[in-house]
Amino acid sequence: MTVNVCSKLFMPLALIKYGRTAIAGIAIAGAALGVQAQTITVASTTSTEQSGLFAHLLPEFKKASGIDVKVVALGTGQAIDMGRRGDADVLFVHDKVAEEKVVAEGFAVKRLEVMYNDFVLIGPKTDPLKTKGNDIVEALKKVATGNAEFISRGDKSGTHAAELRFWKLADLEGKTGTGYKSCGCGMGPALNMAASTGAYVLADRGTWLNFKNRADLVVLVEGDKRLFNQYGVMLVNPAKHPHVKALDGQKFVDWVTSDAGQGVIASYKIGGEQLFFPNAAK
């Protein structure tokens, strides 16, 4: 077990000012003491894992840094709770409101944007309710009034949070129809349930592109600007949790938002289609 001595010795600096200045102080102290964590824990979303992004990204980070990354893939809400408890070193998630809140609470150092893609409404090819188009709100109104089967993640993930926003925009909170089912599961299992029952489901495009068991499901709604899906990355605050591997965690944050890391993200494609679009510099 690696003991993060530098975080304990230099905690006043982190308490005075969050951000890269604080982390730089910790990093200098760590280097002087020869402290080097070989593995960090990144709490992230099922979409980043099940899309295949981490399998593509992490070997390149290991080449650049020598650091291994253990990914714990959960819904964004659960991943952020891991950060609050100090059970992760870095958060890599996609619910901007929740991300800004955890920073304001002091449990994460600073939120940086990393990349984006979009959400899509998936459903049966026959589309019995005629939802196809580029208006997610109108599509959900048809799903609810038609009592169509709809699979909700129901897991406080970034995708679930987006779905709830769309129901609210449609003025359908608590009125989602008799076919609405909450699985409390990841994106892959939710898509599997939709495929087996011919249901509608909101998904992130990355996981959809990497999903193999599609049955007769297709993308029905896309192109609505409200379907924009932004990802952020944050170091868990060592001022709250001194055992956080701040030196190596910050290396991951810096690399994934650097030109090198952004290039690796952009290069991830399935069938020639890019899954994520880096935007750390914007």
Secondary structure, 3 states (H helix, E strand, C coil): CCCCHHHHHCHHHHHHCCCHHHHHHHHHHHHHHCCCCCEEEEEEEHHHHHCCHHHHHHHHHHHHHCCEEEEEEECHHHHHHHHHHCCCCEEEECCHHHHHHHHHCCCECCCEEEEEEEEEEEEECCCCCCCCECCHHHHHHHHHHCCCCEEECCCCCHHHHHHHHHHHHCCCCCCCCCCEEECCCCHHHHHHHHHHHCCEEEEEHHHHHHCCCCCCEEEEECCCHHHEEEEEEEEECCCCCCCCCHHHHHHHHHHHCCHHHHHHHHCCEECCEECCEECCCC
